[in-house]
Amino acid sequence: MSSSSITTKGQVTIPSGLREKFQLQPGDKVLFVEKDGVITLVPMKQDITSLAGCLADDVGGRQASLDDMEAAIRKGATRGWSQDEASDDGRD
């Protein structure tokens, strides 16, 4: 089990062992999911080919925006979690 402190700016360092295990690199996105008082950090890494066609029905045939694509990634990263818990995109 690893731990980290929160800085005065609200930042947390992910321990190097976990960054290596999950192949997290600077600039990678993560999702914070709260469920029953527990915060889970979910890497938002997914093989791009698994997203093929996933927005076709949601965007009515129009070209998907970056927001549409990020929403689809969040949806895939939070499978098994309710939509209410995954609705916060973490943007400040």
N, C-alpha and C positions, 0 to 999 in steps of 0.2 A: 504494500500500500504506500502511495506517495502523497505528499502534502505540499502546499505552497501557500504563501501569504498574499493578501490583497494589498496593492499599493494605494497611496493616497488618491491616485487617478482611477482606481477601480480595476486595475490590470492584474492579471494572474499569469504566472509563468507555468507552462505545462512542463513537468519534469522531463528531462532528456530521454529517459528510458521509455516513457509513453510516446514522446514525439517519434522516436526511432521505431517502436513497435507498430505504430499506426501510420508511419511514413508521412508525418506532418511537416510541412515546409513553411517558411515565412510567406505570408500572403494567403495561405490556405484559409478557407472559411470553416467555422464550426457553428453549431447550433446549440443553444442552451434550452433544455426542455425541463420544465418543473412538473413533477407528479408526486402527489402525497407528501409535500414538504422536502422532496429530494430533487436536487438539480443535477441533471445529466448532461454531459458535454458530448455532442455527437459530431464526429468529423463529417463534413459535407463533401466527401469524395465519392464519386460514382463513375463507372465506366460510361463515357459519353454515348456509346452505342446503345446502352440500355435505355437511353432517353428518346431514342428514335420514335417519332410519331406520338409521343405521350401527350402532346399539347394540341393535337389536331382537333379534337372535339371541344376542348376548353376554350380555344381562341377562335372558333368558327371559321377555320380555313385561312385566317389572316396570318401574316408573319408574326411570330412570337417575339415579344419584347424581352429585354434582359430581366425585367421584373417577373414576367411570365415564366422564364426559364428558371430563375432562382426559386420561385414558388414551387415549381415541379421538383426541383432538387430537394427542397425542404420536405415536400410531401413524401418523396422516396426515402429520405433519411429518417423520417419519423414514423414509418410504417409500424403499426402496433400501438401508437400513441393516438389519443383523440385529437381531432382538429382543433378543439378549444385550447389544448395545451401547446400545440405547435403554431398557433396563430401569431405569436410575437416574433417578429423577425430580428429582434436584437439590435435594431438600429437606434442610435441615440439622437 
